[in-house]
Amino acid sequence: MPRRKRVEALIVGAGVAGLSAALFLRDFGVEYVIVEEALQPGGQLHEIHAPIQNYLLGIGWESDRFAAAFLNDVRTAGISILVGSPITRIAARTKTVERASERFQGRALLIATGLRRRALGVPGERELDGRGVSHSANRDRTAYAGRPVVVVGGGTAAVEDALLCSEVGSQVTLLHHSSRFRARPDFLARAKKDPSIQIVRNARVRRIVGANRVEAVEYLTRGSRTVRAAKAEAVFIRVGWEPRTELLRGKLRLDRGGYIQVGPGGLTSVAGVYAAGDVCSPRWPSIANASGQGASAGWEIARRLGKAG
């Protein structure tokens, strides 16, 4: 049987939301534990590859500098985090979290598990990750300057990546599964006019081809049975995000996209269980929103435990 540890507050996720909540809990004298699956805290901070634009004290900073400063503050504040072990079970009503040989139970539970990049789920995607399969042109485009690349997606991030690759001389094939794009109109207008960008609508990726590195992307267009191949030395997959809530289905009220539905202060459909950050914010994923929601949830948890007025 896993050994059990009881605490006043249990936080799942060490991204901006979970860490912001921990700061408030610490100040109110609440005993807490943060459980994080990744090897290091920070969550989505490690997925930002562009300068910070909309968070005060960090405007214009490169993302790695901002993340380093943020995590240095975490260490200075003395926030302890249990990292690097997969969570196997979350029981919302008993506020219990299990991982490996440990079981944690809190009087209050905060879910701050954030998002993960949505995958295509096609052959070659996982096998060639880091060997031509990428998720950020801002980070990796210079490595493929002047080479053919494919961008997959129809949102602003996908169209922006196509434009960024074009700027360094790449020939870009932009594949989108629908006929309509969700991207910013000004970005899409620029992409349509760019002779280096070929836009293919109604295209679904079937396979990413390559022995040791990406060589091509195979796709089907709607209404056709002919598999086409776009030559590419890199494929940038930008098909959105999904909330990390698979262990919470049937346990908390989720919306159609799997995001946790919350009320004021982050309260979920189960008393004593809260959520904060991107995992409950499909419309406002950002550092600022995660920080504010985490602080609010920390305050509400401290009030529930009788530690705050």
N, C-alpha and C positions, 0 to 999 in steps of 0.2 A: 504494500500500500504506500502511496506517496506520503511523505511527511507533510503535515499541515502547519501553516503559519497563519495566525489570525492578526489582522491589523485594523486600524480604524478606517483607513481609506486605501483602496486598491486602484492603481492606474494602469491601464493596458495601453502601451504606446508611448515612446519617448521622443515624439516630434515636438513641434512648437507648442501645440495645444496641451499635451500632457505635461511638459516641462513648465509651462506657464501656470498650470493648475498647481503643480508641486510647490512652486514658489509661495503661493498664497497659503497652501496647507501648512508649509513649514512655518510661515509667519504667525499662523494661528495656533501653532503647537499641536497640529494633528499628526499622528503617526501614520506614515504612508509607505507603500512599496510601489515602485514602477517596474513593470515587466515589459521587456522589449525583445522581439524576436531577432532583430538585426544585430550585427556585431558592434555597431556603434550607434549612439543616439543621434537625433537630428531629423529623422524622417525625410520629408520632401526637400529640406535644405540641400540634400545631396543630389537632388534631381534638377536643380536650377543651374543653368549654364549660360545665363546672360546677366549683365549688371543689374543690381537691385534698383528698381525705379519708383516703388511706391511704399517704402517703409522708412520712416524718419530715422536719422542717425546712420542709415546705411545707403542712402541714395547715391548712385554712381559707383558703389563698391562692386568689385568683382565677386561673384557668388561664393567662391572658395574662401575669400577673405572674410565675407560676412558670416559664413558657416563657422569658420575658425573662431571668430570673435564671440559669436553666440555660444558655442560650446565651451569656450574659456570661461564665460560668465556662469555657465552651468557648474563647472568645476569649482569656481570661486564661491558660488553659493552653497557648495557642499551637497548638491543633490545626488543621491546614490541611485544607481540604476542597475537592474539585473538584465544583462544582455545575452544574446547569442544562443537562445534555446527556443525551438518552436513551441508555440502554445497549442495544446491538443484539445482543450475543452474550455468553454466558458458557460457557466450556469448562471443566468441572469438573476433568477429569483432568489438563489442562495448567495449570490455575489461571490462566486467561486471561480478561480482560474487555475487550470492545471497545466504543467509543463514538465516533461521528463519525470523525475522522481519527486517533484514538489507540487504542493497544492496550497494556494493562497486563498484566504477568505477575508473579505472586508465588511465592515458595517455599511460602507458606501462603495460603489464601484463606478469608475469613470472609464468609458471607452473612447480612446483617442488613437485609433489604429490607422487613420488616414486612408490613403489611396495607393493603388498600384497601377502601373501602366497596363492598359488593355492590350492583350496579345492578339495576333492574327490566328494563332493555333494551326499553322500550316507546317508541312515538312520543311526542314532546313532553318526555320526561325530560331529555335533554341540551339541547334547544333552549330550555327554560324554566328551566334551572338558574340560580339567583340571582334569578329573576323569579317567585317563588312556589314553585319546587321547592327544598326545603331538606332538611338532614340533621340538624338540631338545633333542637328546640323551646326548649331552654334558651337558645339564642342568639337565636332569631328570633321567639319566640311573641308578644312585646309588639308587634311590627309588625303582627300579625294579630289583636290583641285584639278580641273582640266580633264577629269575622267567621267564616264557615264555613270549616272546614279538614278535610283528610283526613290520616289517619296510616296508613301501610302497614307491616304487620309483626305478628309474634305473640310476640316476645320481651319481656324486661323493658324494654328501651329504648323500644320502640314503645308499650307500655302506659303507661309513665311520661310519654312525650311527649303522649299523649292526655290524661292527668291534668293536665299542666302547661298545656296549651291550654285545658282546661276552667276552670282557675283564673283565667284572664284573660277569661273570658266568651265563649269561642268555642264554637260548635256543632261537635262533632267526629264524623266518621264514621271508625271504625277498621276497616280492611279486613285480613283475614288469610286466606291461601290454604288453611289447614287448619281442621278443626273443633276441634283442640286447640291450646292456647296453651302456650308455653314460659316465659312470664313468671312472675315471683314471684307466688305465690298471693295475698299481701296486696294487691299492686298490682292484680291482676286482679279481686279481690273489690271493691275500691273503684271500679274502672271500671264494673263491672256495675251498681253501685248509683247511679252518677252519671247524672242525667237528661239531662245535656248530651252524653253519649257514646253513640252508636249503634254497636253492634258487629255487623259483618257477617262471618260465617264462610264458609269455602269460596269466597272471592271472589278472583278473579285480575284484576289490573289489565290493561286492554287498551290504554288511551291516556290521556295527560294532555292535556286540551283547553285551548287558549288562543291568542290571536293574539299579543299582546305580554306577557301575564301569564297565570298559571293561572286558569282559569275553572271547570273541572270535571274530574272523574276518571271515566272510563268503566271498567266492570268487568263480568265475567260470574260468576255463581255456578254451582257445580257442578250439573250436570243441567239447566241452563237454557240456551236459545239466545238469550234476550232480553238485550241489552246495556243495562245500567242506568247512570245517571250521577248521581254525587254532586256537588252544587254545592260549589265550594271556591275560595277565593282563595289557598290555600297547600296544598301536599302535603308532608308530612314522611315521607321514605323511610327506614325503619329495618328493613331486611331482612338485617342482619348484615354480616359482613366476609369477605374471602377473602385468602389469602396471595399475595404477589407472587412466584410461583414459575414463571410460564409459561415463562421461559427455561431452566428447570432440569428440565423434564419429560423423563424418559428418561436423565437424567444423574446425578441423586441419587435415593436412595430416599425417596419421598413417601408419605404416608398417603392414604386415600381422599378426604380434603378438600383435598389438595394441599399440606399442611404438611410441612416437612422433618423426617424422622425422625432423631433424634440420640441419641448415647450420652453418657457422662460428659464434661464439659468442652465439650460441643457438637460432638463429632466426628460427622461424617456417614458415609455409606456409602463415601465416597472418602477415602483417606488424605491428610491435609494440608488437607482442606476441612472447615470448621467452620460452624456456624449458631448464631445467638443471637437472643433476643427473640421478638416475636410471630410471626415467620415459622415458628417451630418449636414454638409454645406455644398450641395451640387451647384448652386448658383454663385457662391462667393468663395471659391478656393483661393486662399492667399495667406501670406505670413501674418498680415495685420488681423484678419478675421480669426485665424487659429489662435493667435495670442489673446485676443479679446475674449473669445469663447472659453478658452482654457482658464483665464482669470475668473470669469463669471462662474464657471462650474466649480472652481476651487472654493470660491466664496460661498456658494450655495451648499457645497458639501460640508464646509466648516460650520455653517448655520445648522444644518441637519444634525450634526454631531454635538451641537451645543457649545461650540468653540467661538462663534462669532455672533454679533447682535443683528 
